[in-house]
Amino acid sequence: MTVTEGKITRRLAAILAADVVGYSRLIGTDELGTIRALRALRGECVDPAVARHRGRVFKATGDGVLVEFASVVDAVACGIEIQRAMPGRNAALPEQRRLVLRIGINVGDIVIDGEDVLGDGVNVAARLESLCEPGGLCISRSANEQIRDKLNLSFADLGEHAVKNIARAVGVFGLRAEDIAGLPEVALEGAVAAGSGAPGPSRPEIRYCRSGDGTELAFAALGQGSPVVKVGNWMTHLEMDFDNPVWGRLYGELARRHRFVRYDTRGNGLSDREVEDISFDRFVDDLAAVIDAAGIERCALVGISQGCAIAVAYAARHPERVSRMVLYGGYVLGANKRSRTAAQIEEFEATLTLMRLGWGQNNPAFRQMFTTQFIPEATRQQADYFNELQRASTSPETAVRIMRAIAETDVGDLLAKLRAPTLVLHAREDARVPFEMGRRMAAGIPGARFQPLQSRNHLILETEPAFAQLLDAVTGFLAE
């Protein structure tokens, strides 16, 4: 739950606090060497691990970092990964130059004040880190309760501790350095899978099928349970999805709860890039081909952006195959079907020209324009990912063809024919697709639920408060 009080926001989060043991001694012995070693540790070990587990470094001190995670499971998996890497990094160094970390993790209430993160959730994590043995990991009782049934790990109960500036005693659970080094591989694999939100292998097997016109489509399934198919949309790449700092957590949650099927539609990702026909009807054919190839008789559909209209068209043609639908950030009418001014038409054509000229360049400046439209409030990491996804997902020429095709979308006459329970979500200040488009879609579908979300982003980010509402709404609706 998130409560906003003026410019101060409160929310529940997992906080990881890490620092270097004996930092003052190291600095006193070799100041420049220690600073360089710390930079290398951050760049080569800590930051990549944080990114893999969808964390956010919100404060870096001289000797450590504070990291926020939406999931305590992610935080613990990240802490274990970092500590497992440290002995190898230190092996060739004399003992007096080795960097040894202590890590504390807590889940609790935090306060967001501008760029700063405060509150008991942060304070307790910092105190836990100070109680930790060198090379080890300490977590709070609340964190231990949340991971107990999710990770195949057993933390030692270190009892209740009175800590500075915290009124109540804190229950502490710990892993020593030797405990972490001795963890069996099955436990480590479990930590990675749970931290990614996806059971089983961290990367699903990619398979291929053919659409109605012979186009080869790449698809992948992960998880078990009732099938959920994410409708293909522009700018996807199967190999990049679960490293996605924008929506990787949502995909992980869906894979943890369901048999989650994704695919790259024609012209995108690992599917055929050079295709003769790029049109709305072919996009619907692609969805049908993947559902058939995956052996699914009936499934829920998750549509995002233009994927919503594709889901609507498929459900209207095959009502017996669709159990329910989640439609996020979508529209009934494409850009060329809406009432537009001469200036808006000119802007659309100029955008296509920019795509054709700059999409594939190594310099991301051209693609940044689109990133700013899709996720204007992105962090640097999220923006960099989205810029690279644009380049990797498709060619400049195909990007232009896809834009022209989806601009001709019109599913207005199909909405009233839908019978599957439907949840429609849309960001109130969406900079890419007007909020009215989502409201109109919900109004046209019999019995549809509509949930507005407070955000300026077309793709609501994991790092903003509205994401928790999105995640709860989607997973809850699909579980009904």
N, C-alpha and C positions, 0 to 999 in steps of 0.2 A: 504494500500500500504506500502511496506517495501523497504527502500533504505539502501544499505550497503556501508559504506565509510571506507575502511580498516577494522579495527576490531570494528568499531563503527556502530551499527545498529539502525535505526530509525523505529518506527512503531506506529500505532494508538492503544491505549489501554484505558481501564477504570481503574482508580486508586482509591482505597479506603484507606483513612488515618484515623486511630483511635488512640486516646490517653486517658489516665485516668485524670479526673478532679482532681486538688489538689494533684497531685502526690508527690510534695515536702513535703507537710504537712503530708501526709500518711507515707512517709519514715521517716520523723522526729519523728513521734509518735511511730511507730513500724516498724523498718526497715525489720527485718527478716519475720515478719508476713505479711507485704505488698508484699515482694518478693515471698513468698509462695503462697499468694492469686493470684498474677498475673500469676504465673506458672499454677495454677489450672484453672484460667480463660482461658488461652490460650489452655491448653490441653483438657478441658471439654466443652468449648463453642466456642471460636473463631476459632481455627484450624479445628474442625469438620465442622463448618458452611462454612468456606472457601473451604474445600474439596468438600462439597456437591454442591457448586455452581461453581466448577471448577476454583477457584482462585489459586494464587501462592503468598505466603508471601515472598517478596524479601528483606525486611529489618525489623528487630525488634530492637526497641530502649528500653530504660529502662522502659518507660511508655506507649509504643504503638507499632503499626505495620503499615507497608505499604504493600498493597496487589495489585497485578495486575490481571485483568480479561480481557478476550477477548471480553466480552459483558458487556455493562453498565447495562443491565437488570439483569444479574447475580450479578453484584456488588451491586445494590440497593436491590435486594431480600436478599442478604447475610447480608447487613447492617441492614435491618429490622429484620431479624431473630435474629441477635446478640442482638440488643436493646430490642427486645421483651423478651429475656431470662433474662435480667439483673435484673428487679425487683424481680423475684423469687429467684435469687441467693443472693440478698441483704436482703430479708425479715427478716431473723433471726439475722441480724447483727446490732450492734449499729450504729447510723448514722456516727460517726467519723471513722468507719472502712469500710464503704461501698465503693466499686469500682463503679464509674459512668463514662461512656464513652461518648466522643463526636466523631462523625464520619462525615467525608467529602468525597465526591465522585466527581470526574471529569473525563471527557473523552477528551483526547487530545493526542498530539504527545509526545512520550517518546524516550529517547536515551538509548540504551543498550551498556554499556562499560564494557566488561568482566562480572563480577557478579553484577555490579552496575546498577541501573536504575535511570536516571536523566531526566531533561527537564521540560518544562512548565506543561505538564500533571501531573507530580508529585508535582511540586511547588504549583499549584492552588489547588489540593486536600488537601495539608497540610494547606493552608490558609483558605479553607472552613471549615476544622475541627476546626480551632481556632475561627471561627465566630459562630460555632454551640452552641446551648444551651445544657447544661448538659442533657444527656439521649436522645438527639435528633439526627437528620440527616440533613445535608446540602448538596445540589448538585448544580452543575454549570448549567447555562442556556443551554449549549450544551448537558449536560446529561439529563436535563428535556425534551428537544426537542425529544430525542431519545426514552424515555420511555413513552411519553405522550399517545401514542396510543397502548401501549403494556401492561401497568399495570393499574389496576383500583385504582389508587392512585392520590391524589391531593395535591401537594406541594404548600405551601404559597409562593407568590412572595415577596421576601425580598429586592428587588431593586438592584441597582448597587453599588458595593463596590470597593474602591481603596484598593489594598492589597500590602503588602511589596514585592519588587523585581519583580513585574508584571507591565509592562508599561501601560496596558489597564485596565479599570474598569471591574470587573467580575460580571455578573448577578448571584444572589444567590437565591435559592429556598429551603425552609426548612420544616421539620416536627418536632414538639416539642415532648417531651417524652409522654405527655398526648395524642397527636395525634396518636402516634404509638400504645400506649396501647389501644386506642379506635377504632382501625381499625377493621371493621367487618371481620368475618372469610372468607367471600367470596373474599374480597380483598387480604387477606393473601394467600388463596389458589391460586388466580390468580398470585400473585407474585412468588410463588413456581413453578407453571406450566410454567410461562414465563421464569423464571430464568433457568429452566431445559431445555428450548428450546422445551418443549412438551406441547401442549394444553391439557386441560381436566385432568384426573387423573394422578398423578405422577407415578403410577405403573399400567401397563395394566393387564387385566385379562389373565391368562395363560390357554390355552386350549390344548387338545390332539387330535391327529389323528393317523392313522396307515399307515405305508408304505406298499409297495406291498407284503413284506414277513411277515407282521404282527407286525413289530417293532413299538412300541409306540413312537411318536415324540411330544415334547412340542413346542408350537408356541404361539405367542402373536402379537396382532395388536394394534397400537396406532395412533390417528390422523384421519384426513379426507382428501378427495381429491383423486387424481389419485393414484392407488396402486403402491408401490415400495416394492419389496421383497429383503431382504438381504440374499444372498445364505449362507447356513450353512457352516461353516468351522471348522477346528480343534481349540479347546480351546474356547468354548463359554459357557456362563451360563446366561440364561434369567434374573435371579434375580440380576445379577451383572452388566448388561450392562449399565444402566443409572447412576450408580455410578462410571462409568469407567473414570478415569482421563486421559486415553490415547485417546479414541475416543468417549466418552460420548457426547461431544458437537455435533459431526457430526450426531450421532443418534438422538439427540434432534432436530436438524434442519430438518432432514428428517421427523420426526414425526410431526413437526409443519407445514410442507408444504404438506404432503401427508398422505395417509393411509399406514403406515410403518409397514411391517410384518417381524418378525424375528423368527428364530427357532433354537433349538439345534439339530444338526444332531445326528445320532446314535452313542452311546458311550460317548456322551457329555452332560454336564449340567443336565437338568431335563428330558431328553429323556432316553430311555432304555440304561442302562450302559453295561449290559452283553448281547451281541448279537452274534449270530453264524456267520453272514456274514458281514465283514467289507471290502468293495471293492468300487472302483470308480463307477461302475454301480449302486450299491446300494445307493451311495450318490446322484446320479442323480435321482433315484427313490424317495428318501426322499424329494427332492425339489418339484417334481411333486405332491407328496401326500399333502404337505403343501399348495401349490397353489390351489389345488382342494378343500381342506378342508376349506380354507379361503373364498371360493366362488368367486375366482378371474378368470375372463375370459381372461384378457389381462393385463400385468403389465410390469414395468421396473424392471430389475434385477441389483443388486449391488453385485459384487463379489470381495472378498478380499483374496489375497494369493491363496491358492488352490481352494477357492470358484470361482475363475475366470474360471478355466477349467470346473468345474461343470456347471456354467452358460452357457459356450460355448456348452457343450454337450446337455443341455436341449434345448437351442435355436435352435440347429441343428435338434433336434427331433420334436420340437413343435414351428416352426417359427410363426405360427398364434397366439401364446399365449404371445409373447415377443414384447413389443413396442420399447424398447431401452435397452442398457446395459452400465453399468459403471464397468470397470475392473481395479482394483488397485493392484499392487504388484504381479501380477500373472505370470504364466509360461505355455508354451505349452507342455513341456516335464518334467516329474518328474525326481528325482535324478538318478534313475536306468536306465533311457532312454537317458540320456545325455552321451556324451563322457567324461569319467573320468579316471584319473590315478589310479594306484594301491593304492597310498597313500590316495586318496580321498575316494576310496571304503573302505579302512581300517578305515578311520575316521568316515564314516557313520555307520559302524558296532559298533565301539566303542561308538558312541553317543547313539545307541540303548541300549547298555549294561548299560551306565550311567542312561538312563531313567528308565530302569527296576529296577535298584538298588536304585535310589535316588529320583525318582519323588514324591513318596507319603510321604517322611519323613517330620517331622515338621521343621527340619533345612532346610532353603531354598537354601543352598549352591549349591546343584546339579542343581536346577531349575534356579539359577542365571546365569548359563552358557547359557541357552536358552534365558533368558531375555536379556543378553548382545548381543546376535545375532539379536534378533528382534528389540530391542530399545536401542542401545548402548549409546545414549545421554539422557536417561531418568533421570528425577529427582528421588530423593529417594522415594517420594510418588508414582510416576508412576511405578518404579521398584518393590516396595513392592506390589502394586496392581497386577502387571503381575505375580509375583512369586506366589501370592495366587490364582490367576485365574488358573494357571497351576494345582495346587494341587486340587482345587475345581472342575475343569471341567471334569476330567476323572481319571481313575486309571492308575498306571504305565504300567500294561499289555496291557490295551486298547490303551494307548498312543503309545506304540511300534507297535501295530497292525495297527493303523491309519498311522503312519509314513511309514510303509512298503507298505501300500495300495497306499498312494498318491505318493510314489516314482515310481510307475508303470504308472503314468498318461501319456497319449499321445493323444492329441486332434489335432495334426497337420493336419490331413486329413479333419477335420471338419471346419476349419476356413473359407475356401473359400465358404462354403455353407451358411454362415450367411448373413442375409439381414437386420437385425435391426440396426439402427444407433448406433454406439458404440464409447465410450470414453475410451481410455486406458491411465492409469497414472502409473508412476514408478519412484522411487527415484534413482537418478544417482549413488549414492554410497551405494545402498542397501547391507547390510552385510549378508542378508539371501538368497535372490533370485537375481541373477545377473541382472543388467540393461538390458543386451542383451536379456533376456527372455521376458521382457515387450516390447522391440522394435520389436522383432520377432513376438510377438502376434499381435501387431498393424499392422505390414506389411502384415500379412496374412489375415486379415479381410477386405473385400471390403469396401472402404470408411471410415475406422476407423480414428478417430482423436487420435493423440498421444501427451501427455503432460508430458515431463520430469519435475521432481521436485528436487530441490537441497536439499538433505538430506542424512545422513548416516543410517537413521532408516528404517527398513522394514515397520513398522507402523509409519507414520509421526505423530509427537506428537503435541498436541494442543498448547504447549509452544514454538514451533519453527516457524519462519517466513513462511516456506513452507506450514504450515497448512492452512493459510488464502487463499493461492492459490488453495489448494486442495478443500477447502470448497466452494469457489466461482465457481470453475470449475464444481464440481459435482452438486451443486444446480442449477446453470445456465443451464447446459446440460439437467437435468431432467425437467426443466421448459419449455423447447422448445416445 
